Amino acid sequence: MTHRLGLIILIMALLMSFIAEAGTVIVRKSSQPFDAFAVRDELQQQHEWQELLRQQQQLSILQSLPLTCIAVKRAFLYFNCGQHHYRPYQYQDQQLFIEIDPTQEH
């Protein structure tokens, strides 16, 4: 009997852990107003915000280049610094170098 009780407790614990992992579930009464388009728009805004943060994290800006960089002139001027490539930009009377993908013409 004790073995069976222990097995039942184990099964219940496993079931509870699966339920806890399901995430948030919201139940609404059909009489409550619900705007699916507003939810869609909010999710789109959250996605755009996350994408913007991801792009900013990938943006690499240098104030000066390493000495080993080589200037390359194609459709635009950029500097080859080993596996990294930088394009010069003027910003507030200062020259900065922003990391680019040289295969994409900017």
N, C-alpha and C positions, 0 to 999 in steps of 0.2 A: 504494500500500500504506500509506503514512504517513497519507494522508487517511482511509482506512478504519479504521486503528488509532485515530486521533483521534476519529472518530465513535463507535467502540465504547467508548472511555473516557468520552466525553460521555454516552452512554446509560447506562453503568454508574453514573456519578456521579448522574444524575437518578434512577435507580432507588434508589440508596442514600439519597438525600435523601427520597424518598417513604417508605421504610422507617423512617427516623429520625423522621419526623413522625407515625408511627402511634401512638405512646404506649407505655405499658408493657403487655406481653402476658405473662400468667402461664400456664404450661402445667403441669398436674398429672397425675399418674398416676391412673388410675381406682381404684387400691388405696389412695390417700391419702384420709383423711376430709375432707369439705368441707361446711361448713354454710352454705348459701345464705341462710338466714334471718338468721344473724349478720352476713353481708355486707350484707344489706338493712337491718338495724337500724343498722349502723355508718354506712351512707350516709345514712339518715334523720337520724341525730344530727348528721352533718356539715352536712346541709342546714339543719336547725333552727338550728345555731350560726351559719351564714352569714346566715340570715334575721335572727337576733337582732342580729348586728353591723350589718346593713343598717339595721334599725330604729333602732338607737342612733345611727348616723351621721346619720339624718334628724331626730333629736330635737334641737330647738333650744330652749334655756332661757335666759331673760334675767333679770337681777336687777332691772332697771328698764326701763321702756318709754320710747321716744322721746316727745317732747312733742307730736308730731302725731297720736298715737293717739286714737281716739274709742271710748268705751264703748258697747257694744251689748248690749241685754238681749233674749234670745229664750228658748229653753228653759233657757239658762244665760247667765251674764255672760261676755262676752269683749271684747277690744279689737281694733278694726280699725286696723291700722297700714299703710295703703296696700295692698300685695299680701300682707302677712303678717297673720295673726290669732293672738292670744295669749289664753290662758285663765289667770286667776290661780289659784295654788295656795299653800297654806301648807305649808312644810316646815321643820322644826326652828325654829319661831318666826320664820320669815323668809318674806316673800311673794316668790314666784318666778312667772314667766310662761312657760308652755310653748306652743310653736307648735302650732296645731290647724288642722283643716279645718272651717270653720264650717258646711258643708253637712251634716256628719255630727253628729248630736246625741250628745253624750257623757253 
